[in-house]
Amino acid sequence: MARRVHILGASGSGTTTLAEALGARLGCPHFDVDDYFWLPSEPPFQHIRDREVRRALLSADLEKPGGWVLSGSLCGWGDLYAPLFDLVVFLWIPHELRMARLAAREVARYGAETIAPGGVMHAGSVAFMKWAAAYDEGGLEIRSLRLHHDWLATLPGPVLRLEGEASVEANLAAVLQALSPG
C-alpha cells in the first residue's frame, strides 16, 4: 500500500535523514520542502520562491500516483496538503545536540574557511545559526516549536511525536510501526 508521510521538526533534528531512510525502506520518493521553498542559487537558500509557484511545483510531485515521504516545514503556506498525509512525524531533539549538528553541517556544506570570520558566507551562517537557535523558545512569527505544536494540533490525521535523542534506525522502526496495519 502506498503511504504518504510528512516529517517535520527544527533544522538539525534529523527530518531529512529520517525521510531519506523511510523513502528507501518504502521504495518511494523523498521530497524536501526546501527544494520548493527556495529558488536555486549559489550559495543556496538565498531567495524565497513565490508561494503560488512553490505550491504548483509541490502539487505536481505530491499528486503523482503512489507513496512519498515529504520532509521539512510547510506550516502556513502548505496547509492545503494536510489531508494527503497518512502520517505526520514530528521530530524534536535537545537544543545542544541540534545546534552541534547544525554547526557540523555548516562546515561540511560550505567549508570552515567560508563560514569563518572574514569568509564569504560568515554573515549568512551566523544569521542562520541565530535563527535556528531561536526554535525552542520562539513565537508564532518564526519556525518554532510553538508554531509546530500549534500546527500539529490542527491536522486531521495521525501524528507521531518522536522526542528525544534516538538513532535513525530507532526512529525508522517507530515510524514503520505506526504505519503498520492494526
ZATIFI-598928 format. One line per field, with one value per atom (N, C-alpha, C): residue number from 1; x, y, z; atom name; residue in three letters. Coordinates in Angstrom, 1 decimal, always signed. Layout:
REM ZATIFI-598928
nr: [NUM;...];
px: [X;...];
py: [Y;...];
pz: [Z;...];
atom: [CA;...];
rest: [ALA;...];
***
This chain:
REM ZATIFI-598928
nr: [1;1;1;2;2;2;3;3;3;4;4;4;5;5;5;6;6;6;7;7;7;8;8;8;9;9;9;10;10;10;11;11;11;12;12;12;13;13;13;14;14;14;15;15;15;16;16;16;17;17;17;18;18;18;19;19;19;20;20;20;21;21;21;22;22;22;23;23;23;24;24;24;25;25;25;26;26;26;27;27;27;28;28;28;29;29;29;30;30;30;31;31;31;32;32;32;33;33;33;34;34;34;35;35;35;36;36;36;37;37;37;38;38;38;39;39;39;40;40;40;41;41;41;42;42;42;43;43;43;44;44;44;45;45;45;46;46;46;47;47;47;48;48;48;49;49;49;50;50;50;51;51;51;52;52;52;53;53;53;54;54;54;55;55;55;56;56;56;57;57;57;58;58;58;59;59;59;60;60;60;61;61;61;62;62;62;63;63;63;64;64;64;65;65;65;66;66;66;67;67;67;68;68;68;69;69;69;70;70;70;71;71;71;72;72;72;73;73;73;74;74;74;75;75;75;76;76;76;77;77;77;78;78;78;79;79;79;80;80;80;81;81;81;82;82;82;83;83;83;84;84;84;85;85;85;86;86;86;87;87;87;88;88;88;89;89;89;90;90;90;91;91;91;92;92;92;93;93;93;94;94;94;95;95;95;96;96;96;97;97;97;98;98;98;99;99;99;100;100;100;101;101;101;102;102;102;103;103;103;104;104;104;105;105;105;106;106;106;107;107;107;108;108;108;109;109;109;110;110;110;111;111;111;112;112;112;113;113;113;114;114;114;115;115;115;116;116;116;117;117;117;118;118;118;119;119;119;120;120;120;121;121;121;122;122;122;123;123;123;124;124;124;125;125;125;126;126;126;127;127;127;128;128;128;129;129;129;130;130;130;131;131;131;132;132;132;133;133;133;134;134;134;135;135;135;136;136;136;137;137;137;138;138;138;139;139;139;140;140;140;141;141;141;142;142;142;143;143;143;144;144;144;145;145;145;146;146;146;147;147;147;148;148;148;149;149;149;150;150;150;151;151;151;152;152;152;153;153;153;154;154;154;155;155;155;156;156;156;157;157;157;158;158;158;159;159;159;160;160;160;161;161;161;162;162;162;163;163;163;164;164;164;165;165;165;166;166;166;167;167;167;168;168;168;169;169;169;170;170;170;171;171;171;172;172;172;173;173;173;174;174;174;175;175;175;176;176;176;177;177;177;178;178;178;179;179;179;180;180;180;181;181;181;182;182;182];
px: [+0.8;+0.0;+0.9;+0.6;+1.4;+1.1;+2.1;+2.0;+2.5;+1.9;+2.3;+2.5;+3.8;+4.3;+5.0;+4.6;+5.3;+6.1;+7.3;+8.2;+8.7;+8.5;+8.9;+9.6;+10.2;+10.9;+11.8;+12.6;+13.5;+14.7;+15.3;+16.5;+17.5;+18.1;+19.1;+18.5;+17.2;+16.5;+16.6;+16.9;+17.0;+15.9;+15.1;+13.9;+14.4;+15.3;+15.8;+16.4;+17.2;+17.9;+16.8;+15.9;+14.8;+13.9;+13.6;+12.8;+13.5;+14.8;+15.6;+15.5;+15.7;+15.7;+14.4;+13.3;+12.0;+11.6;+12.0;+11.7;+12.4;+13.6;+14.4;+13.7;+13.3;+12.6;+11.3;+10.5;+9.2;+9.3;+10.4;+10.6;+9.8;+9.8;+9.1;+10.0;+9.6;+10.5;+10.4;+11.5;+11.6;+11.6;+10.8;+10.7;+11.1;+11.9;+12.3;+11.7;+11.0;+10.3;+11.3;+12.5;+13.5;+13.6;+13.5;+13.6;+12.5;+11.4;+10.2;+10.2;+10.6;+10.6;+11.6;+12.8;+13.9;+14.2;+14.5;+14.9;+16.3;+16.7;+18.1;+19.0;+20.1;+21.1;+22.4;+23.5;+24.8;+25.3;+25.5;+25.2;+23.6;+23.3;+21.8;+21.1;+19.8;+18.9;+19.0;+19.0;+19.2;+17.9;+17.0;+15.9;+14.6;+13.6;+12.4;+11.6;+11.1;+10.3;+8.9;+8.2;+6.8;+5.9;+5.0;+4.2;+3.4;+2.8;+2.0;+2.8;+4.0;+4.9;+5.4;+5.7;+6.2;+5.0;+3.8;+2.7;+2.4;+2.6;+2.4;+3.4;+4.6;+5.7;+5.5;+5.2;+5.0;+3.8;+2.7;+1.5;+1.8;+2.6;+2.9;+3.5;+4.4;+5.0;+4.1;+3.4;+2.6;+1.3;+0.9;-0.3;+0.0;+1.2;+1.6;+1.1;+0.8;+0.3;+1.4;+1.0;+2.0;+2.3;+3.2;+3.5;+4.7;+5.0;+6.1;+6.4;+7.5;+7.9;+8.3;+7.7;+8.0;+8.6;+9.8;+10.5;+10.5;+10.5;+10.6;+9.3;+9.3;+8.2;+7.5;+6.2;+5.4;+4.2;+4.4;+3.3;+3.0;+1.7;+1.2;+1.0;+2.1;+1.9;+1.5;+1.7;+1.4;+0.3;-0.6;-1.6;-2.6;-2.7;-3.7;-3.3;-2.1;-1.6;-1.9;-2.3;-2.6;-3.5;-4.6;-5.4;-4.8;-3.6;-2.9;-2.1;-1.8;-0.8;-1.5;-0.9;-1.3;-0.8;+0.4;+1.0;+1.9;+1.9;+2.8;+3.7;+5.0;+6.0;+6.7;+6.7;+7.3;+8.6;+9.7;+11.0;+11.4;+11.8;+12.4;+13.6;+14.7;+15.9;+16.4;+17.2;+17.6;+18.4;+18.2;+18.8;+20.3;+21.0;+22.5;+22.9;+22.3;+22.6;+22.3;+21.1;+20.7;+21.6;+22.0;+22.9;+24.3;+24.8;+26.1;+26.0;+24.9;+24.6;+24.7;+24.0;+23.9;+25.3;+26.1;+27.4;+28.2;+28.2;+28.9;+28.4;+27.1;+26.6;+27.0;+27.1;+27.5;+28.9;+29.8;+31.2;+31.2;+30.5;+30.5;+29.9;+28.9;+28.2;+29.0;+29.6;+30.2;+31.7;+32.3;+33.7;+34.0;+34.9;+35.2;+35.7;+36.5;+37.0;+35.9;+35.0;+33.9;+33.0;+32.8;+31.9;+32.6;+33.9;+34.7;+34.7;+35.0;+35.0;+35.9;+35.4;+36.1;+35.7;+35.1;+34.7;+33.5;+33.3;+32.2;+30.8;+30.7;+29.4;+29.3;+30.2;+30.2;+28.9;+28.6;+27.4;+26.1;+26.0;+24.8;+24.8;+25.9;+26.0;+25.6;+26.2;+25.8;+24.3;+23.8;+22.3;+21.5;+21.9;+21.2;+21.2;+22.4;+22.6;+21.8;+21.7;+20.9;+19.4;+19.0;+17.6;+17.3;+18.2;+17.9;+17.9;+18.8;+18.8;+17.6;+16.8;+15.5;+14.4;+14.5;+13.4;+12.7;+13.4;+12.7;+11.9;+12.4;+11.7;+11.0;+11.0;+10.4;+8.9;+8.4;+6.9;+6.4;+5.1;+4.5;+5.0;+5.8;+6.2;+7.4;+8.0;+9.1;+8.8;+9.6;+9.5;+10.0;+9.1;+9.4;+8.7;+9.1;+8.4;+7.0;+6.7;+5.3;+4.5;+5.1;+4.4;+4.1;+5.1;+4.9;+3.8;+3.9;+2.9;+1.5;+1.3;+0.0;-0.5;+0.4;+0.1;-0.3;+0.5;+0.2;-1.2;-1.7;-3.0;-4.1;-3.8;-4.9;-5.0;-4.1;-4.1;-5.2;-5.8;-6.9;-6.5;-5.2;-4.8;-3.9;-3.3;-2.4;-1.1;-0.6;+0.7;+1.5;+2.7;+3.7;+4.7;+4.9;+5.9;+7.1;+8.2;+9.5;+10.3;+10.3;+11.0;+12.1;+13.3;+14.5;+15.5;+16.7;+17.8;+17.6;+17.5;+17.3;+18.1;+18.5;+19.1;+18.1;+18.7;+17.8;+17.1;+17.8;+17.2;+16.0;+16.2;+15.1;+13.9;+14.2;+13.1;+12.4;+13.2;+12.6;+11.7;+12.1;+11.3;+10.0;+10.1;+8.9;+7.9;+8.4;+7.5;+6.9;+7.7;+7.2;+6.1;+6.3;+5.3;+4.0;+4.2;+3.0;+2.2;+3.0;+2.4;+1.8;+2.2;+1.7;+0.2;-0.5;-1.9;-2.1;-3.2;-3.6;-2.9];
py: [-1.2;+0.0;+1.2;+2.2;+3.4;+4.3;+4.8;+5.6;+7.0;+8.0;+9.4;+10.0;+10.2;+10.6;+12.0;+12.8;+14.1;+14.1;+14.5;+14.5;+16.0;+16.5;+17.9;+18.0;+19.1;+19.4;+20.6;+20.9;+22.0;+21.6;+22.6;+22.4;+21.6;+20.6;+19.8;+18.7;+18.5;+17.5;+16.1;+16.0;+14.8;+14.5;+15.4;+15.2;+14.7;+15.3;+14.8;+13.4;+13.2;+11.9;+10.8;+11.0;+10.0;+9.9;+11.0;+10.9;+10.1;+10.3;+9.5;+8.1;+7.7;+6.3;+5.7;+6.4;+5.9;+5.7;+6.7;+6.6;+5.4;+5.1;+4.0;+2.7;+2.6;+1.4;+1.2;+2.2;+2.1;+2.0;+2.3;+2.2;+3.4;+4.5;+5.7;+6.9;+7.9;+9.1;+9.9;+10.7;+11.6;+13.0;+13.9;+15.3;+16.1;+17.1;+18.1;+19.4;+19.9;+21.2;+22.3;+22.3;+23.3;+23.4;+22.3;+22.3;+23.1;+23.3;+24.0;+25.4;+25.6;+26.9;+27.9;+27.4;+28.2;+28.2;+29.3;+29.3;+28.8;+28.0;+27.5;+28.7;+28.7;+29.7;+29.2;+30.0;+29.6;+30.9;+30.9;+29.8;+29.6;+28.4;+28.1;+28.9;+28.8;+29.4;+30.9;+31.5;+33.0;+33.7;+33.1;+33.7;+32.8;+33.3;+32.5;+32.5;+31.4;+31.2;+31.7;+32.3;+32.8;+31.6;+32.0;+31.0;+30.1;+30.8;+30.0;+29.1;+29.6;+28.8;+27.5;+27.7;+26.6;+25.6;+26.1;+25.2;+24.4;+25.0;+24.3;+23.2;+23.6;+22.6;+21.4;+21.7;+20.6;+19.8;+20.5;+19.7;+18.7;+19.2;+18.3;+17.0;+17.1;+15.9;+15.1;+15.8;+15.1;+14.4;+14.9;+14.3;+13.2;+12.8;+11.6;+10.4;+9.4;+8.1;+7.5;+6.8;+6.1;+6.9;+6.4;+7.0;+7.9;+8.6;+9.5;+9.9;+10.4;+11.0;+12.4;+13.3;+14.8;+15.2;+15.9;+16.4;+17.9;+18.5;+19.9;+20.6;+21.8;+22.5;+23.3;+23.1;+23.9;+24.5;+24.8;+25.4;+26.8;+27.0;+28.3;+28.2;+28.0;+28.0;+26.7;+25.6;+24.3;+23.5;+24.3;+23.7;+22.9;+23.3;+22.6;+21.1;+20.7;+19.3;+18.4;+19.0;+18.2;+17.0;+17.1;+15.9;+14.8;+15.0;+14.0;+13.1;+13.5;+12.8;+11.6;+10.4;+9.2;+9.3;+9.9;+10.0;+11.3;+12.0;+13.1;+12.8;+12.9;+12.6;+13.9;+14.1;+15.3;+14.9;+15.4;+15.1;+16.3;+16.0;+17.0;+16.4;+17.1;+16.7;+17.8;+17.5;+18.6;+19.7;+20.9;+22.1;+21.9;+21.5;+21.5;+20.5;+19.3;+18.3;+18.9;+19.5;+20.0;+21.1;+22.0;+23.1;+22.5;+21.5;+20.9;+20.3;+19.6;+19.0;+20.1;+21.2;+22.3;+22.9;+23.1;+23.7;+22.7;+21.4;+20.5;+20.5;+20.6;+20.6;+21.8;+23.0;+24.2;+24.0;+23.5;+23.2;+22.2;+21.1;+20.1;+20.7;+21.5;+22.0;+23.1;+24.0;+25.2;+25.3;+24.6;+24.6;+25.6;+25.2;+26.0;+27.4;+27.6;+28.9;+29.8;+29.2;+30.0;+30.6;+29.9;+30.4;+31.1;+31.0;+31.6;+33.1;+33.9;+35.3;+35.7;+36.6;+37.0;+36.2;+35.1;+34.2;+34.8;+34.4;+34.9;+34.6;+33.5;+33.1;+33.2;+33.9;+34.1;+34.7;+35.8;+36.6;+35.7;+35.0;+34.2;+33.0;+32.4;+31.3;+31.7;+32.9;+33.4;+33.7;+34.3;+34.6;+33.3;+32.3;+31.0;+30.4;+30.3;+29.7;+30.4;+31.7;+32.5;+32.2;+32.2;+31.8;+30.4;+29.4;+28.1;+27.9;+28.7;+28.7;+29.2;+30.0;+30.5;+29.6;+28.4;+27.5;+27.1;+26.7;+26.1;+27.2;+28.4;+29.5;+30.5;+30.4;+31.4;+31.3;+32.4;+32.5;+32.1;+32.5;+32.1;+32.8;+33.8;+34.6;+33.9;+32.9;+32.2;+30.7;+29.9;+28.5;+28.1;+27.7;+27.4;+26.2;+25.8;+24.6;+25.0;+26.2;+26.6;+26.6;+27.1;+27.0;+25.6;+24.7;+23.3;+22.7;+22.9;+22.3;+22.8;+24.1;+24.6;+24.0;+23.9;+23.4;+21.9;+21.1;+19.7;+19.5;+20.4;+20.2;+20.4;+21.0;+21.3;+20.2;+19.2;+18.2;+17.2;+16.8;+15.8;+14.4;+14.0;+12.6;+12.4;+11.2;+10.8;+11.5;+11.8;+12.4;+11.6;+11.3;+10.5;+11.5;+11.6;+12.5;+11.7;+12.0;+11.3;+12.4;+12.4;+13.4;+12.8;+13.4;+12.9;+12.4;+12.0;+11.6;+10.1;+9.8;+8.4;+8.2;+7.0;+6.7;+6.8;+7.0;+6.9;+5.6;+4.5;+3.2;+3.1;+3.6;+3.5;+4.4;+5.6;+6.4;+5.8;+5.2;+4.5;+3.3;+2.6;+1.5;+2.0;+3.1;+3.7;+4.1;+4.7;+5.2;+4.0;+3.0;+1.8;+1.1;+1.1;+0.5;+1.3;+2.6;+3.5;+3.3;+3.0;+2.8;+1.4;+0.5;-0.9;-1.1;-1.9;-2.1;-2.7;-2.3;-2.9;-2.2];
pz: [+0.0;+0.0;+0.0;-0.9;-0.9;+0.3;+0.9;+2.1;+1.8;+2.4;+2.2;+3.6;+3.8;+5.2;+5.1;+6.1;+6.2;+7.5;+7.4;+8.6;+8.8;+10.0;+10.2;+11.6;+11.8;+13.1;+12.8;+13.8;+13.7;+12.8;+12.2;+11.4;+12.3;+11.8;+12.5;+13.4;+13.4;+14.2;+13.5;+12.2;+11.5;+10.6;+10.2;+9.3;+8.0;+7.4;+6.0;+6.1;+7.1;+7.2;+7.4;+8.3;+8.5;+7.3;+6.6;+5.4;+4.3;+4.1;+3.1;+3.4;+4.7;+5.1;+5.0;+5.3;+5.2;+3.7;+2.9;+1.4;+0.8;+1.2;+0.8;+1.2;+2.5;+3.0;+2.3;+2.1;+1.4;-0.1;-0.6;-2.1;-2.8;-2.2;-2.7;-2.7;-3.4;-3.5;-2.2;-1.9;-0.8;-1.4;-1.0;-1.4;-0.2;-0.4;+0.6;+0.4;+1.4;+1.3;+0.8;+1.2;+0.8;-0.7;-1.4;-2.8;-3.5;-2.8;-3.3;-2.8;-1.6;-0.9;-1.4;-1.7;-2.1;-3.6;-4.2;-5.6;-5.6;-6.6;-6.8;-6.9;-6.1;-6.1;-5.6;-5.8;-5.3;-4.7;-3.4;-2.4;-2.3;-1.8;-1.7;-0.5;-0.6;+0.5;+0.6;-0.5;-0.6;-0.9;-1.8;-2.3;-2.2;-1.6;-1.4;-2.7;-3.1;-4.3;-4.0;-5.0;-4.9;-4.3;-3.4;-2.8;-3.8;-4.8;-5.7;-6.6;-7.0;-7.8;-7.0;-5.7;-4.9;-4.7;-4.5;-4.3;-5.6;-6.8;-8.0;-8.2;-7.9;-8.0;-7.1;-5.8;-4.8;-5.2;-5.6;-6.0;-7.1;-8.1;-9.2;-8.7;-7.7;-7.2;-6.2;-5.3;-4.4;-5.0;-6.1;-6.7;-7.7;-7.8;-8.6;-7.9;-8.7;-8.0;-7.2;-6.2;-5.3;-4.0;-3.2;-2.0;-2.1;-1.0;-1.0;+0.5;+0.7;+2.0;+1.8;+2.6;+2.5;+3.8;+3.7;+4.9;+4.8;+6.0;+6.1;+6.6;+6.9;+7.4;+6.4;+6.3;+5.3;+6.0;+7.3;+8.1;+7.5;+7.3;+6.7;+5.2;+4.5;+3.0;+2.5;+3.2;+2.7;+3.4;+4.1;+4.9;+4.0;+2.8;+1.9;+1.6;+2.0;+1.7;+2.9;+4.0;+5.3;+5.0;+4.2;+4.0;+3.3;+2.6;+1.9;+2.8;+4.0;+4.8;+5.5;+5.3;+6.1;+7.5;+7.6;+8.9;+8.9;+10.0;+10.2;+11.3;+11.1;+12.1;+12.6;+13.9;+14.4;+15.2;+14.8;+15.5;+16.3;+17.5;+18.4;+19.1;+19.1;+19.9;+20.8;+21.8;+22.7;+21.9;+22.4;+21.7;+21.5;+22.5;+22.4;+21.3;+21.2;+20.2;+18.8;+18.7;+17.4;+16.9;+17.8;+17.4;+17.0;+17.7;+17.3;+16.0;+15.7;+14.4;+13.3;+13.6;+12.6;+12.3;+13.4;+13.2;+12.4;+12.6;+11.8;+10.4;+10.2;+8.8;+8.1;+8.7;+8.1;+7.5;+8.4;+8.0;+6.8;+6.9;+5.9;+4.6;+4.6;+3.5;+2.8;+3.5;+2.9;+3.1;+4.1;+4.4;+5.5;+6.4;+7.6;+7.2;+6.2;+5.8;+5.3;+4.6;+4.0;+5.1;+6.2;+7.2;+8.4;+8.4;+9.5;+9.3;+10.4;+10.3;+9.1;+8.3;+7.1;+5.8;+6.0;+4.9;+4.2;+3.0;+2.2;+2.7;+3.4;+3.9;+5.5;+6.1;+7.5;+8.0;+7.5;+7.9;+7.8;+6.6;+6.4;+7.4;+7.6;+8.6;+10.0;+10.4;+11.7;+11.8;+10.8;+10.8;+10.9;+10.1;+10.1;+11.5;+12.1;+13.4;+14.5;+14.4;+15.3;+15.1;+13.9;+13.6;+14.1;+13.9;+14.3;+15.8;+16.5;+18.0;+18.6;+17.9;+18.5;+18.4;+17.8;+17.6;+18.9;+19.9;+21.1;+21.9;+21.8;+22.6;+21.8;+20.4;+19.5;+19.6;+19.0;+19.0;+17.6;+17.4;+16.1;+14.9;+15.1;+13.9;+13.2;+13.8;+13.2;+13.2;+12.4;+12.5;+13.9;+14.7;+16.1;+16.7;+17.8;+18.5;+18.7;+19.1;+19.4;+18.1;+17.0;+15.7;+15.3;+15.4;+15.1;+15.9;+17.2;+18.1;+17.8;+17.5;+17.2;+15.8;+14.8;+13.5;+13.6;+14.4;+14.6;+15.1;+16.0;+16.7;+15.7;+14.5;+13.5;+12.5;+12.5;+11.4;+11.6;+10.5;+10.5;+10.7;+10.5;+10.6;+11.8;+11.8;+12.9;+12.9;+14.1;+14.3;+15.3;+14.9;+15.7;+16.2;+17.5;+18.0;+18.5;+17.9;+18.3;+19.0;+20.3;+21.0;+21.8;+21.7;+22.4;+21.5;+22.0;+21.3;+20.9;+19.7;+19.2;+17.9;+17.6;+16.3;+15.2;+14.0;+12.8;+12.7;+13.0;+13.0;+13.9;+15.1;+16.1;+15.7;+15.2;+14.7;+13.5;+12.6;+11.4;+11.9;+12.9;+13.4;+14.0;+14.7;+15.3;+14.2;+13.1;+12.0;+11.3;+11.0;+10.3;+11.2;+12.5;+13.4;+13.3;+13.3;+13.2;+11.9;+10.8;+9.5;+9.3;+10.2;+10.0;+10.3;+9.6;+9.9;+11.2;+11.9;+13.1;+14.2];
atom: [N;CA;C;N;CA;C;N;CA;C;N;CA;C;N;CA;C;N;CA;C;N;CA;C;N;CA;C;N;CA;C;N;CA;C;N;CA;C;N;CA;C;N;CA;C;N;CA;C;N;CA;C;N;CA;C;N;CA;C;N;CA;C;N;CA;C;N;CA;C;N;CA;C;N;CA;C;N;CA;C;N;CA;C;N;CA;C;N;CA;C;N;CA;C;N;CA;C;N;CA;C;N;CA;C;N;CA;C;N;CA;C;N;CA;C;N;CA;C;N;CA;C;N;CA;C;N;CA;C;N;CA;C;N;CA;C;N;CA;C;N;CA;C;N;CA;C;N;CA;C;N;CA;C;N;CA;C;N;CA;C;N;CA;C;N;CA;C;N;CA;C;N;CA;C;N;CA;C;N;CA;C;N;CA;C;N;CA;C;N;CA;C;N;CA;C;N;CA;C;N;CA;C;N;CA;C;N;CA;C;N;CA;C;N;CA;C;N;CA;C;N;CA;C;N;CA;C;N;CA;C;N;CA;C;N;CA;C;N;CA;C;N;CA;C;N;CA;C;N;CA;C;N;CA;C;N;CA;C;N;CA;C;N;CA;C;N;CA;C;N;CA;C;N;CA;C;N;CA;C;N;CA;C;N;CA;C;N;CA;C;N;CA;C;N;CA;C;N;CA;C;N;CA;C;N;CA;C;N;CA;C;N;CA;C;N;CA;C;N;CA;C;N;CA;C;N;CA;C;N;CA;C;N;CA;C;N;CA;C;N;CA;C;N;CA;C;N;CA;C;N;CA;C;N;CA;C;N;CA;C;N;CA;C;N;CA;C;N;CA;C;N;CA;C;N;CA;C;N;CA;C;N;CA;C;N;CA;C;N;CA;C;N;CA;C;N;CA;C;N;CA;C;N;CA;C;N;CA;C;N;CA;C;N;CA;C;N;CA;C;N;CA;C;N;CA;C;N;CA;C;N;CA;C;N;CA;C;N;CA;C;N;CA;C;N;CA;C;N;CA;C;N;CA;C;N;CA;C;N;CA;C;N;CA;C;N;CA;C;N;CA;C;N;CA;C;N;CA;C;N;CA;C;N;CA;C;N;CA;C;N;CA;C;N;CA;C;N;CA;C;N;CA;C;N;CA;C;N;CA;C;N;CA;C;N;CA;C;N;CA;C;N;CA;C;N;CA;C;N;CA;C;N;CA;C;N;CA;C;N;CA;C;N;CA;C;N;CA;C;N;CA;C;N;CA;C;N;CA;C;N;CA;C;N;CA;C;N;CA;C;N;CA;C;N;CA;C;N;CA;C;N;CA;C;N;CA;C;N;CA;C;N;CA;C;N;CA;C;N;CA;C;N;CA;C;N;CA;C;N;CA;C;N;CA;C;N;CA;C;N;CA;C;N;CA;C;N;CA;C;N;CA;C;N;CA;C];
rest: [MET;MET;MET;ALA;ALA;ALA;ARG;ARG;ARG;ARG;ARG;ARG;VAL;VAL;VAL;HIS;HIS;HIS;ILE;ILE;ILE;LEU;LEU;LEU;GLY;GLY;GLY;ALA;ALA;ALA;SER;SER;SER;GLY;GLY;GLY;SER;SER;SER;GLY;GLY;GLY;THR;THR;THR;THR;THR;THR;THR;THR;THR;LEU;LEU;LEU;ALA;ALA;ALA;GLU;GLU;GLU;ALA;ALA;ALA;LEU;LEU;LEU;GLY;GLY;GLY;ALA;ALA;ALA;ARG;ARG;ARG;LEU;LEU;LEU;GLY;GLY;GLY;CYS;CYS;CYS;PRO;PRO;PRO;HIS;HIS;HIS;PHE;PHE;PHE;ASP;ASP;ASP;VAL;VAL;VAL;ASP;ASP;ASP;ASP;ASP;ASP;TYR;TYR;TYR;PHE;PHE;PHE;TRP;TRP;TRP;LEU;LEU;LEU;PRO;PRO;PRO;SER;SER;SER;GLU;GLU;GLU;PRO;PRO;PRO;PRO;PRO;PRO;PHE;PHE;PHE;GLN;GLN;GLN;HIS;HIS;HIS;ILE;ILE;ILE;ARG;ARG;ARG;ASP;ASP;ASP;ARG;ARG;ARG;GLU;GLU;GLU;VAL;VAL;VAL;ARG;ARG;ARG;ARG;ARG;ARG;ALA;ALA;ALA;LEU;LEU;LEU;LEU;LEU;LEU;SER;SER;SER;ALA;ALA;ALA;ASP;ASP;ASP;LEU;LEU;LEU;GLU;GLU;GLU;LYS;LYS;LYS;PRO;PRO;PRO;GLY;GLY;GLY;GLY;GLY;GLY;TRP;TRP;TRP;VAL;VAL;VAL;LEU;LEU;LEU;SER;SER;SER;GLY;GLY;GLY;SER;SER;SER;LEU;LEU;LEU;CYS;CYS;CYS;GLY;GLY;GLY;TRP;TRP;TRP;GLY;GLY;GLY;ASP;ASP;ASP;LEU;LEU;LEU;TYR;TYR;TYR;ALA;ALA;ALA;PRO;PRO;PRO;LEU;LEU;LEU;PHE;PHE;PHE;ASP;ASP;ASP;LEU;LEU;LEU;VAL;VAL;VAL;VAL;VAL;VAL;PHE;PHE;PHE;LEU;LEU;LEU;TRP;TRP;TRP;ILE;ILE;ILE;PRO;PRO;PRO;HIS;HIS;HIS;GLU;GLU;GLU;LEU;LEU;LEU;ARG;ARG;ARG;MET;MET;MET;ALA;ALA;ALA;ARG;ARG;ARG;LEU;LEU;LEU;ALA;ALA;ALA;ALA;ALA;ALA;ARG;ARG;ARG;GLU;GLU;GLU;VAL;VAL;VAL;ALA;ALA;ALA;ARG;ARG;ARG;TYR;TYR;TYR;GLY;GLY;GLY;ALA;ALA;ALA;GLU;GLU;GLU;THR;THR;THR;ILE;ILE;ILE;ALA;ALA;ALA;PRO;PRO;PRO;GLY;GLY;GLY;GLY;GLY;GLY;VAL;VAL;VAL;MET;MET;MET;HIS;HIS;HIS;ALA;ALA;ALA;GLY;GLY;GLY;SER;SER;SER;VAL;VAL;VAL;ALA;ALA;ALA;PHE;PHE;PHE;MET;MET;MET;LYS;LYS;LYS;TRP;TRP;TRP;ALA;ALA;ALA;ALA;ALA;ALA;ALA;ALA;ALA;TYR;TYR;TYR;ASP;ASP;ASP;GLU;GLU;GLU;GLY;GLY;GLY;GLY;GLY;GLY;LEU;LEU;LEU;GLU;GLU;GLU;ILE;ILE;ILE;ARG;ARG;ARG;SER;SER;SER;LEU;LEU;LEU;ARG;ARG;ARG;LEU;LEU;LEU;HIS;HIS;HIS;HIS;HIS;HIS;ASP;ASP;ASP;TRP;TRP;TRP;LEU;LEU;LEU;ALA;ALA;ALA;THR;THR;THR;LEU;LEU;LEU;PRO;PRO;PRO;GLY;GLY;GLY;PRO;PRO;PRO;VAL;VAL;VAL;LEU;LEU;LEU;ARG;ARG;ARG;LEU;LEU;LEU;GLU;GLU;GLU;GLY;GLY;GLY;GLU;GLU;GLU;ALA;ALA;ALA;SER;SER;SER;VAL;VAL;VAL;GLU;GLU;GLU;ALA;ALA;ALA;ASN;ASN;ASN;LEU;LEU;LEU;ALA;ALA;ALA;ALA;ALA;ALA;VAL;VAL;VAL;LEU;LEU;LEU;GLN;GLN;GLN;ALA;ALA;ALA;LEU;LEU;LEU;SER;SER;SER;PRO;PRO;PRO;GLY;GLY;GLY];
***
